Each structure stands twice: as C-alpha cells, then as structure tokens.
Amino acid sequence: MALALAGLIGFAAGASWMKWQMASVQITGGNATQPSSDEAQREHREKFFSGDPERDVRGGQELKPRW
C-alpha cells in the first residue's frame, strides 16, 4: 500500500514538473536562445567552437595515468 502511494506521489510530482516546463517553454517562445538567421547561427557556432587563437595546440600533451 505504501509503495503504491509513493509511486502515485512520484507520478504526480513528475507530471506537474513536466507541465511547468512546458508552460515555461511556451512563455519564452521555445527557442529564445538560438539565433534565427543562417548567418547568425554560423557566427554563433564559430564563436562557440573557435577556442583561443593565441594558444598553440598542435603538439598536444602526453596523457599520463593518475594512479
């Protein structure tokens, strides 16, 4: 009986959390953080993946185990 009650409470909590998440997506428009045009998306990708141009990473670094 207690297990069934705990399952019902967990299901209700999960359903209410999902409803709250869906409501917040509808309020913000769903994709408010993503750029809309192709040019803006390209600039966003370049900025995110560009890294530090001053850092030389061609040689790499030897991997050493920590044990």
Biopython code that builds the backbone (N, CA, C, O; Angstrom):
import numpy as np
from Bio.PDB.StructureBuilder import StructureBuilder

atoms = [
    (1, "MET", "N", (0.823, -1.193, 0.000)),
    (1, "MET", "CA", (0.000, 0.000, 0.000)),
    (1, "MET", "C", (0.873, 1.265, 0.000)),
    (1, "MET", "O", (0.608, 2.211, -0.742)),
    (2, "ALA", "N", (1.910, 1.267, 0.838)),
    (2, "ALA", "CA", (2.791, 2.436, 0.922)),
    (2, "ALA", "C", (3.570, 2.607, -0.379)),
    (2, "ALA", "O", (3.826, 3.731, -0.811)),
    (3, "LEU", "N", (3.944, 1.498, -0.999)),
    (3, "LEU", "CA", (4.677, 1.569, -2.261)),
    (3, "LEU", "C", (3.800, 2.160, -3.369)),
    (3, "LEU", "O", (4.273, 2.957, -4.179)),
    (4, "ALA", "N", (2.554, 1.777, -3.401)),
    (4, "ALA", "CA", (1.630, 2.318, -4.397)),
    (4, "ALA", "C", (1.405, 3.810, -4.163)),
    (4, "ALA", "O", (1.337, 4.584, -5.119)),
    (5, "LEU", "N", (1.290, 4.213, -2.916)),
    (5, "LEU", "CA", (1.106, 5.623, -2.590)),
    (5, "LEU", "C", (2.347, 6.432, -2.971)),
    (5, "LEU", "O", (2.229, 7.540, -3.493)),
    (6, "ALA", "N", (3.534, 5.881, -2.712)),
    (6, "ALA", "CA", (4.774, 6.566, -3.087)),
    (6, "ALA", "C", (4.883, 6.688, -4.605)),
    (6, "ALA", "O", (5.328, 7.718, -5.111)),
    (7, "GLY", "N", (4.486, 5.666, -5.323)),
    (7, "GLY", "CA", (4.500, 5.723, -6.786)),
    (7, "GLY", "C", (3.529, 6.759, -7.324)),
    (7, "GLY", "O", (3.845, 7.469, -8.278)),
    (8, "LEU", "N", (2.364, 6.851, -6.729)),
    (8, "LEU", "CA", (1.373, 7.832, -7.148)),
    (8, "LEU", "C", (1.866, 9.255, -6.879)),
    (8, "LEU", "O", (1.685, 10.139, -7.716)),
    (9, "ILE", "N", (2.473, 9.477, -5.745)),
    (9, "ILE", "CA", (3.024, 10.798, -5.421)),
    (9, "ILE", "C", (4.150, 11.154, -6.382)),
    (9, "ILE", "O", (4.227, 12.292, -6.846)),
    (10, "GLY", "N", (5.025, 10.196, -6.686)),
    (10, "GLY", "CA", (6.113, 10.433, -7.628)),
    (10, "GLY", "C", (5.605, 10.749, -9.023)),
    (10, "GLY", "O", (6.136, 11.627, -9.704)),
    (11, "PHE", "N", (4.577, 10.031, -9.441)),
    (11, "PHE", "CA", (3.992, 10.290, -10.760)),
    (11, "PHE", "C", (3.363, 11.676, -10.815)),
    (11, "PHE", "O", (3.523, 12.391, -11.804)),
    (12, "ALA", "N", (2.657, 12.055, -9.769)),
    (12, "ALA", "CA", (2.021, 13.374, -9.737)),
    (12, "ALA", "C", (3.076, 14.482, -9.734)),
    (12, "ALA", "O", (2.900, 15.511, -10.385)),
    (13, "ALA", "N", (4.162, 14.272, -9.009)),
    (13, "ALA", "CA", (5.228, 15.277, -8.978)),
    (13, "ALA", "C", (5.881, 15.401, -10.354)),
    (13, "ALA", "O", (6.152, 16.511, -10.812)),
    (14, "GLY", "N", (6.131, 14.293, -11.001)),
    (14, "GLY", "CA", (6.730, 14.319, -12.331)),
    (14, "GLY", "C", (5.811, 14.970, -13.356)),
    (14, "GLY", "O", (6.271, 15.732, -14.206)),
    (15, "ALA", "N", (4.535, 14.681, -13.284)),
    (15, "ALA", "CA", (3.583, 15.270, -14.221)),
    (15, "ALA", "C", (3.470, 16.775, -14.015)),
    (15, "ALA", "O", (3.397, 17.531, -14.983)),
    (16, "SER", "N", (3.456, 17.214, -12.757)),
    (16, "SER", "CA", (3.361, 18.653, -12.519)),
    (16, "SER", "C", (4.639, 19.358, -12.937)),
    (16, "SER", "O", (4.579, 20.486, -13.426)),
    (17, "TRP", "N", (5.799, 18.726, -12.759)),
    (17, "TRP", "CA", (7.055, 19.323, -13.204)),
    (17, "TRP", "C", (7.074, 19.443, -14.727)),
    (17, "TRP", "O", (7.508, 20.462, -15.265)),
    (18, "MET", "N", (6.609, 18.412, -15.418)),
    (18, "MET", "CA", (6.571, 18.440, -16.877)),
    (18, "MET", "C", (5.619, 19.523, -17.373)),
    (18, "MET", "O", (5.917, 20.215, -18.346)),
    (19, "LYS", "N", (4.476, 19.672, -16.706)),
    (19, "LYS", "CA", (3.534, 20.719, -17.092)),
    (19, "LYS", "C", (4.149, 22.094, -16.883)),
    (19, "LYS", "O", (3.958, 22.987, -17.709)),
    (20, "TRP", "N", (4.878, 22.277, -15.800)),
    (20, "TRP", "CA", (5.544, 23.551, -15.530)),
    (20, "TRP", "C", (6.605, 23.834, -16.586)),
    (20, "TRP", "O", (6.724, 24.972, -17.040)),
    (21, "GLN", "N", (7.380, 22.829, -16.989)),
    (21, "GLN", "CA", (8.400, 23.004, -18.019)),
    (21, "GLN", "C", (7.767, 23.377, -19.357)),
    (21, "GLN", "O", (8.275, 24.255, -20.055)),
    (22, "MET", "N", (6.689, 22.736, -19.716)),
    (22, "MET", "CA", (6.026, 23.035, -20.981)),
    (22, "MET", "C", (5.454, 24.448, -20.970)),
    (22, "MET", "O", (5.478, 25.133, -21.993)),
    (23, "ALA", "N", (4.948, 24.886, -19.839)),
    (23, "ALA", "CA", (4.413, 26.243, -19.739)),
    (23, "ALA", "C", (5.532, 27.263, -19.869)),
    (23, "ALA", "O", (5.336, 28.305, -20.494)),
    (24, "SER", "N", (6.694, 26.994, -19.301)),
    (24, "SER", "CA", (7.797, 27.948, -19.397)),
    (24, "SER", "C", (8.342, 28.002, -20.821)),
    (24, "SER", "O", (8.809, 29.057, -21.250)),
    (25, "VAL", "N", (8.299, 26.905, -21.563)),
    (25, "VAL", "CA", (8.743, 26.905, -22.961)),
    (25, "VAL", "C", (7.788, 27.739, -23.805)),
    (25, "VAL", "O", (8.225, 28.471, -24.693)),
    (26, "GLN", "N", (6.501, 27.638, -23.541)),
    (26, "GLN", "CA", (5.526, 28.411, -24.298)),
    (26, "GLN", "C", (5.657, 29.897, -24.006)),
    (26, "GLN", "O", (5.458, 30.720, -24.900)),
    (27, "ILE", "N", (5.988, 30.252, -22.776)),
    (27, "ILE", "CA", (6.128, 31.658, -22.405)),
    (27, "ILE", "C", (7.336, 32.269, -23.109)),
    (27, "ILE", "O", (7.244, 33.377, -23.636)),
    (28, "THR", "N", (8.473, 31.558, -23.125)),
    (28, "THR", "CA", (9.692, 32.102, -23.715)),
    (28, "THR", "C", (9.743, 31.937, -25.224)),
    (28, "THR", "O", (10.631, 32.497, -25.867)),
    (29, "GLY", "N", (8.848, 31.208, -25.790)),
    (29, "GLY", "CA", (8.845, 31.029, -27.234)),
    (29, "GLY", "C", (9.566, 29.774, -27.675)),
    (29, "GLY", "O", (9.676, 29.534, -28.878)),
    (30, "GLY", "N", (10.055, 28.975, -26.769)),
    (30, "GLY", "CA", (10.660, 27.699, -27.119)),
    (30, "GLY", "C", (12.117, 27.775, -27.483)),
    (30, "GLY", "O", (12.914, 27.040, -26.900)),
    (31, "ASN", "N", (12.513, 28.614, -28.404)),
    (31, "ASN", "CA", (13.902, 28.679, -28.848)),
    (31, "ASN", "C", (14.421, 30.102, -28.738)),
    (31, "ASN", "O", (15.014, 30.620, -29.685)),
    (32, "ALA", "N", (14.211, 30.725, -27.621)),
    (32, "ALA", "CA", (14.582, 32.130, -27.451)),
    (32, "ALA", "C", (16.087, 32.329, -27.454)),
    (32, "ALA", "O", (16.544, 33.432, -27.755)),
    (33, "THR", "N", (16.890, 31.300, -27.128)),
    (33, "THR", "CA", (18.331, 31.470, -27.046)),
    (33, "THR", "C", (19.038, 31.195, -28.370)),
    (33, "THR", "O", (20.222, 31.507, -28.497)),
    (34, "GLN", "N", (18.359, 30.626, -29.351)),
    (34, "GLN", "CA", (19.001, 30.294, -30.613)),
    (34, "GLN", "C", (18.813, 31.413, -31.629)),
    (34, "GLN", "O", (17.721, 31.972, -31.731)),
    (35, "PRO", "N", (19.847, 31.746, -32.373)),
    (35, "PRO", "CA", (19.710, 32.763, -33.408)),
    (35, "PRO", "C", (18.768, 32.299, -34.511)),
    (35, "PRO", "O", (18.624, 31.100, -34.749)),
    (36, "SER", "N", (18.128, 33.249, -35.181)),
    (36, "SER", "CA", (17.110, 32.881, -36.158)),
    (36, "SER", "C", (17.661, 32.724, -37.575)),
    (36, "SER", "O", (17.246, 31.809, -38.285)),
    (37, "SER", "N", (18.570, 33.578, -38.002)),
    (37, "SER", "CA", (19.030, 33.502, -39.387)),
    (37, "SER", "C", (20.230, 32.563, -39.521)),
    (37, "SER", "O", (20.888, 32.226, -38.537)),
    (38, "ASP", "N", (20.497, 32.150, -40.756)),
    (38, "ASP", "CA", (21.629, 31.261, -41.018)),
    (38, "ASP", "C", (22.955, 31.947, -40.687)),
    (38, "ASP", "O", (23.869, 31.323, -40.147)),
    (39, "GLU", "N", (23.047, 33.216, -41.011)),
    (39, "GLU", "CA", (24.278, 33.961, -40.731)),
    (39, "GLU", "C", (24.507, 34.070, -39.220)),
    (39, "GLU", "O", (25.639, 33.929, -38.756)),
    (40, "ALA", "N", (23.456, 34.316, -38.461)),
    (40, "ALA", "CA", (23.598, 34.414, -37.007)),
    (40, "ALA", "C", (23.966, 33.060, -36.410)),
    (40, "ALA", "O", (24.754, 32.993, -35.467)),
    (41, "GLN", "N", (23.404, 31.983, -36.950)),
    (41, "GLN", "CA", (23.750, 30.647, -36.472)),
    (41, "GLN", "C", (25.205, 30.328, -36.766)),
    (41, "GLN", "O", (25.889, 29.740, -35.929)),
    (42, "ARG", "N", (25.694, 30.711, -37.960)),
    (42, "ARG", "CA", (27.091, 30.463, -38.311)),
    (42, "ARG", "C", (28.016, 31.229, -37.378)),
    (42, "ARG", "O", (29.007, 30.679, -36.897)),
    (43, "GLU", "N", (27.702, 32.485, -37.121)),
    (43, "GLU", "CA", (28.523, 33.286, -36.205)),
    (43, "GLU", "C", (28.520, 32.706, -34.799)),
    (43, "GLU", "O", (29.551, 32.688, -34.126)),
    (44, "HIS", "N", (27.364, 32.233, -34.359)),
    (44, "HIS", "CA", (27.270, 31.628, -33.027)),
    (44, "HIS", "C", (28.132, 30.369, -32.942)),
    (44, "HIS", "O", (28.836, 30.169, -31.952)),
    (45, "ARG", "N", (28.082, 29.516, -33.974)),
    (45, "ARG", "CA", (28.910, 28.303, -33.983)),
    (45, "ARG", "C", (30.391, 28.654, -33.974)),
    (45, "ARG", "O", (31.165, 28.054, -33.227)),
    (46, "GLU", "N", (30.791, 29.617, -34.793)),
    (46, "GLU", "CA", (32.198, 29.998, -34.848)),
    (46, "GLU", "C", (32.672, 30.556, -33.505)),
    (46, "GLU", "O", (33.779, 30.253, -33.059)),
    (47, "LYS", "N", (31.849, 31.353, -32.877)),
    (47, "LYS", "CA", (32.220, 31.924, -31.587)),
    (47, "LYS", "C", (32.321, 30.833, -30.523)),
    (47, "LYS", "O", (33.217, 30.870, -29.680)),
    (48, "PHE", "N", (31.399, 29.852, -30.559)),
    (48, "PHE", "CA", (31.377, 28.796, -29.555)),
    (48, "PHE", "C", (32.544, 27.827, -29.720)),
    (48, "PHE", "O", (33.156, 27.431, -28.729)),
    (49, "PHE", "N", (32.862, 27.439, -30.955)),
    (49, "PHE", "CA", (33.868, 26.412, -31.205)),
    (49, "PHE", "C", (35.248, 26.966, -31.553)),
    (49, "PHE", "O", (36.174, 26.183, -31.766)),
    (50, "SER", "N", (35.416, 28.273, -31.618)),
    (50, "SER", "CA", (36.677, 28.831, -32.108)),
    (50, "SER", "C", (37.849, 28.569, -31.168)),
    (50, "SER", "O", (38.954, 28.315, -31.646)),
    (51, "GLY", "N", (37.657, 28.618, -29.880)),
    (51, "GLY", "CA", (38.761, 28.403, -28.961)),
    (51, "GLY", "C", (39.629, 29.631, -28.822)),
    (51, "GLY", "O", (39.211, 30.735, -29.172)),
    (52, "ASP", "N", (40.836, 29.448, -28.314)),
    (52, "ASP", "CA", (41.772, 30.546, -28.096)),
    (52, "ASP", "C", (42.787, 30.559, -29.233)),
    (52, "ASP", "O", (43.602, 29.641, -29.324)),
    (53, "PRO", "N", (42.767, 31.568, -30.103)),
    (53, "PRO", "CA", (43.698, 31.576, -31.235)),
    (53, "PRO", "C", (45.148, 31.785, -30.808)),
    (53, "PRO", "O", (46.049, 31.487, -31.592)),
    (54, "GLU", "N", (45.411, 32.276, -29.615)),
    (54, "GLU", "CA", (46.770, 32.519, -29.140)),
    (54, "GLU", "C", (47.435, 31.250, -28.601)),
    (54, "GLU", "O", (48.656, 31.218, -28.443)),
    (55, "ARG", "N", (46.663, 30.219, -28.319)),
    (55, "ARG", "CA", (47.197, 29.001, -27.711)),
    (55, "ARG", "C", (47.623, 28.010, -28.788)),
    (55, "ARG", "O", (46.846, 27.695, -29.689)),
    (56, "ASP", "N", (48.868, 27.516, -28.695)),
    (56, "ASP", "CA", (49.376, 26.538, -29.651)),
    (56, "ASP", "C", (48.989, 25.140, -29.163)),
    (56, "ASP", "O", (49.471, 24.687, -28.125)),
    (57, "VAL", "N", (48.135, 24.473, -29.900)),
    (57, "VAL", "CA", (47.676, 23.139, -29.509)),
    (57, "VAL", "C", (48.110, 22.070, -30.506)),
    (57, "VAL", "O", (47.616, 20.944, -30.453)),
    (58, "ARG", "N", (49.024, 22.404, -31.411)),
    (58, "ARG", "CA", (49.419, 21.444, -32.445)),
    (58, "ARG", "C", (50.206, 20.277, -31.880)),
    (58, "ARG", "O", (50.056, 19.153, -32.360)),
    (59, "GLY", "N", (51.046, 20.509, -30.870)),
    (59, "GLY", "CA", (51.874, 19.436, -30.334)),
    (59, "GLY", "C", (51.119, 18.500, -29.409)),
    (59, "GLY", "O", (51.509, 17.343, -29.247)),
    (60, "GLY", "N", (50.060, 18.975, -28.809)),
    (60, "GLY", "CA", (49.296, 18.154, -27.890)),
    (60, "GLY", "C", (50.003, 18.008, -26.548)),
    (60, "GLY", "O", (50.979, 18.704, -26.267)),
    (61, "GLN", "N", (49.507, 17.112, -25.742)),
    (61, "GLN", "CA", (50.068, 16.866, -24.417)),
    (61, "GLN", "C", (50.015, 15.368, -24.165)),
    (61, "GLN", "O", (49.035, 14.700, -24.496)),
    (62, "GLU", "N", (51.092, 14.852, -23.571)),
    (62, "GLU", "CA", (51.143, 13.431, -23.276)),
    (62, "GLU", "C", (50.140, 13.094, -22.181)),
    (62, "GLU", "O", (50.058, 13.785, -21.166)),
    (63, "LEU", "N", (49.380, 12.028, -22.396)),
    (63, "LEU", "CA", (48.430, 11.591, -21.391)),
    (63, "LEU", "C", (49.146, 10.744, -20.348)),
    (63, "LEU", "O", (49.868, 9.807, -20.690)),
    (64, "LYS", "N", (48.949, 11.068, -19.097)),
    (64, "LYS", "CA", (49.592, 10.338, -18.015)),
    (64, "LYS", "C", (48.524, 9.775, -17.089)),
    (64, "LYS", "O", (47.637, 10.512, -16.660)),
    (65, "PRO", "N", (48.588, 8.487, -16.771)),
    (65, "PRO", "CA", (47.618, 7.949, -15.819)),
    (65, "PRO", "C", (47.850, 8.517, -14.419)),
    (65, "PRO", "O", (48.982, 8.837, -14.056)),
    (66, "ARG", "N", (46.803, 8.639, -13.652)),
    (66, "ARG", "CA", (46.897, 9.241, -12.328)),
    (66, "ARG", "C", (47.092, 8.212, -11.211)),
    (66, "ARG", "O", (47.112, 8.596, -10.042)),
    (67, "TRP", "N", (47.232, 6.958, -11.516)),
    (67, "TRP", "CA", (47.398, 6.002, -10.427)),
    (67, "TRP", "C", (48.821, 5.774, -10.055)),
    (67, "TRP", "O", (49.104, 4.990, -9.150)),
]
sb = StructureBuilder()
sb.init_structure("model")
sb.init_model(0)
sb.init_chain("A")
sb.init_seg("    ")
for serial, (resi, resn, name, xyz) in enumerate(atoms, 1):
    if name == "N":
        sb.init_residue(resn, " ", resi, " ")
    sb.init_atom(name, np.array(xyz, "f"), 0.0, 1.0, " ", f" {name:<3s}", serial, name[0])
structure = sb.get_structure()
